Amino acid sequence: MKNIISFIIILFLISLAGIIWGVYEFQTANGLKTSQTLTMIRSYLISWKPKKPPENNQKPAPEMIVPPEKSIPEEMLLITPVESAPITPTKIELRRMPKIEKPKVKTEAQRLVEDGNQYYDAGVIHLQNTFKKDETFDKENDLAINTWKPRI
């Protein structure tokens, strides 16, 4: 049920975005201001009435949308239209991360990591040698155990 509701909501939002984009394209193609476009939409919605089906299979004549004679109604004069100003790009300086300098003296942790990496590399070599499955298999395991020296 939640999937159906979310699908319907997303479908509604996509349809709404399509309508808004179509109005925007119409406005820019005709060079209209936002207030003129809104007035045209209002006059169309107010004058819209459901049409009766044609009688005797006659095709109805297509109706032309006529813009209102008065371009801006008096109540619209009180509203200040919002117009966008062109945005000029400015130079933005990005902060750069300072370069991390490696310490000249190795810390205890770095020394332990390097030792661990060496033991790991040696272990991988011993593991690859055990894939042979011949008589040296047990010798390779013993050699791997003997090379590991735990620290105390």
Number of C-alpha atoms within 10 A of each C-alpha: 6 7 8 9 10 11 12 12 12 12 12 12 12 12 12 12 12 12 12 12 12 12 15 14 12 13 16 13 9 9 11 13 13 15 19 19 20 16 18 17 13 13 14 15 10 8 7 9 8 5 7 7 10 9 8 6 7 8 9 11 6 6 6 6 9 9 14 14 7 9 12 15 13 9 7 13 10 8 9 8 11 9 9 6 6 6 6 6 6 6 6 6 6 6 6 6 6 6 6 6 6 7 7 6 7 10 9 8 9 11 11 12 11 11 11 12 12 11 16 12 11 14 17 12 13 18 15 10 15 17 9 10 9 9 9 12 16 12 11 17 15 12 12 17 12 9 11 11 8 5 4 3
